[in-house]
Amino acid sequence: MDKLKVNIGNLFLKNPVMTASGTFGNGKEYTDFIDLSRLGGICVKGTTIHDRQGNAYPRMAETPSGMLNAVGLQNKGVNYFAEKIYPEIKDYDTNIIVNVSGSTIEDYVACTERLVELDKIPAIELNISCPNVKEGGMAFGTCTTSAAAVTKAVRRVWNRPLIVKLSPNVTDITEIARAVEAEGADSVSLINTLMGMAIDIHRRRPKLSTVTGGLSGPCVKPVAVRMVWQTYNAVKIPIIGMGGISCWEDAIEFILAGATAIQIGTYNFIDPTISVKVVDGIKQYLDRNGISSVKELIGALEV
Ligand SMILES: Cc1cc2nc3c(=O)[nH]c(=O)nc-3n(C[C@H](O)[C@H](O)[C@H](O)COP(=O)(O)O)c2cc1C
């Protein structure tokens, strides 16, 4: 299956298909459904230095072709991950990527420093869509200065592949991508959820306890493809594309737009076997079209 191999810097993937953070637990939760070794990688749930309860319920709402969530990074903290979860997942025959989140730069750095001790984590993904508490709660990923600062600080303590996950809630995603590339990111992944809102008209109340939340699923795909294509034309580092992927055709679309690899999120909730179906679909597409490597398709869109 050499034709499916891709790499994100020094991160080698047996195929371009990964699962997205927050939608696939720690991988363990899906072992009854699929053989995890068939995946290029698994991005585990957002991990923070301290444990977090997450937001009050209701924190999910269905929307046409998608969902809103305001889970709020519920997790038991990086020490729990290192002591209890890591030993159970470290020997999976796939790349285990930890999604690192935080409220301050110091949080991100401290969380990463704990992960440095875990030698079977080949890469981390920085979730910069988190509110920066010291700067009034605006997300790190919505301003070039704070996106650059958090990338720079984490880069100093992490010498394995560093993926920075971009927020789509910006005017120009390419300037954020360039800012994190300049500070040493090995890759950017995009998109995180789009800020959205839904109202229960009978109760005249928001459907989420937090009023607004993150929109994901097939409804966001055209926005995500557009942002991947714009970013591909703006940076040299490899891109991991995601947002609404529900079939292998969607994955090919992202790759043609410039993604080296892709992640599948919300659709895991609809079909927990979707990720391996996408791997098989990409392989068959390559075979049918006589393409010897998926790498030939990266950014091969003709405009
Ligand atoms: C329930 C839920 C939880 C999520 N948690 C995280 C998270 O912890 N960290 C993160 O970077 N992204 C998180 N995301 C965003 C996804 O990883 C992904 O970027 C986004 O949903 C777009 O892809 P999709 O349309 O395929 O779901 C979450 C998404 C959902 C739906």
The ligand as a MOL file (V3000), in Angstrom:
LIG
                    3D

  0  0  0     0  0            999 V3000
M  V30 BEGIN CTAB
M  V30 COUNTS 31 33 0 0 0
M  V30 BEGIN ATOM
M  V30 1 C -17.9260 17.1680 19.7930 0
M  V30 2 C -16.6990 17.8060 19.2220 0
M  V30 3 C -15.5780 17.9990 20.0340 0
M  V30 4 C -14.4190 18.5860 19.5210 0
M  V30 5 N -13.3190 18.7450 20.3290 0
M  V30 6 C -12.1700 19.2730 19.8050 0
M  V30 7 C -10.9980 19.3830 20.6020 0
M  V30 8 O -10.9570 18.9600 21.7580 0
M  V30 9 N -9.8950 19.9670 20.0440 0
M  V30 10 C -9.8780 20.4060 18.7410 0
M  V30 11 O -8.8570 20.9210 18.2630 0
M  V30 12 N -10.9760 20.2800 17.9530 0
M  V30 13 C -12.1130 19.7330 18.4520 0
M  V30 14 N -13.2150 19.5900 17.6480 0
M  V30 15 C -13.1550 20.0400 16.2340 0
M  V30 16 C -12.8970 18.8630 15.2760 0
M  V30 17 O -11.6860 18.2060 15.5900 0
M  V30 18 C -12.8760 19.3520 13.8070 0
M  V30 19 O -11.8520 20.3110 13.6420 0
M  V30 20 C -14.1830 19.9890 13.3740 0
M  V30 21 O -15.2880 19.3440 13.9670 0
M  V30 22 C -14.3610 19.9950 11.8530 0
M  V30 23 O -14.3480 18.6930 11.2960 0
M  V30 24 P -15.6860 17.7940 11.0710 0
M  V30 25 O -16.6630 18.6720 10.3240 0
M  V30 26 O -15.2330 16.6000 10.2820 0
M  V30 27 O -16.1830 17.4480 12.4100 0
M  V30 28 C -14.3920 19.0140 18.1520 0
M  V30 29 C -15.5130 18.8020 17.3360 0
M  V30 30 C -16.6590 18.2070 17.8450 0
M  V30 31 C -17.8420 17.9800 16.9320 0
M  V30 END ATOM
M  V30 BEGIN BOND
M  V30 1 1 1 2
M  V30 2 1 2 3
M  V30 3 2 2 30
M  V30 4 2 3 4
M  V30 5 1 4 5
M  V30 6 1 4 28
M  V30 7 2 5 6
M  V30 8 1 6 7
M  V30 9 1 6 13
M  V30 10 2 7 8
M  V30 11 1 7 9
M  V30 12 1 9 10
M  V30 13 2 10 11
M  V30 14 1 10 12
M  V30 15 2 12 13
M  V30 16 1 13 14
M  V30 17 1 14 15
M  V30 18 1 14 28
M  V30 19 1 15 16
M  V30 20 1 16 17
M  V30 21 1 16 18
M  V30 22 1 18 19
M  V30 23 1 18 20
M  V30 24 1 20 21
M  V30 25 1 20 22
M  V30 26 1 22 23
M  V30 27 1 23 24
M  V30 28 2 24 25
M  V30 29 1 24 26
M  V30 30 1 24 27
M  V30 31 2 28 29
M  V30 32 1 29 30
M  V30 33 1 30 31
M  V30 END BOND
M  V30 END CTAB
M  END
